[in-house]
Amino acid sequence: MCRKLHAAAFRTCAKVPAVDWRTVRGKELLKTYESSPGEFKVFCVNCGSSIHTKFDSNPEVYALPLGTLDTDPGVRADRHVFVGSKAPWFEITDDLPQFTEND
């Protein structure tokens, strides 16, 4: 699902505390849909960009797709998750830990 949403081999995202999230402008352009039970994608109605994901199971955290940023977020990958459903044509070549699900 993440590959299809982002039209890429994988989704690169960071966890952001919900209390730190601020929508500065354009709130009226954001729509939400439930992509799977308890998981809500927030996207721009003009361009379709994924803005963040909210989770009923963990409302304190949003998932921010790093591809939406214009600047370096100052963080680096520390693991690969959902490797069990990765694109079969993409090979992971680094030494980061790999998890079948989001462990």
PyMOL commands that set and color helices and strands:
alter all, ss='L'
color gray80, all
select helices_A, chain A and resi 2-6+18-20+27-29+66-68+83-85
alter helices_A, ss='H'
color red, helices_A
select strands_A, chain A and resi 13-17+30-36+39-44+50-55+61-65
alter strands_A, ss='S'
color yellow, strands_A
deselect
rebuild
show_as cartoon
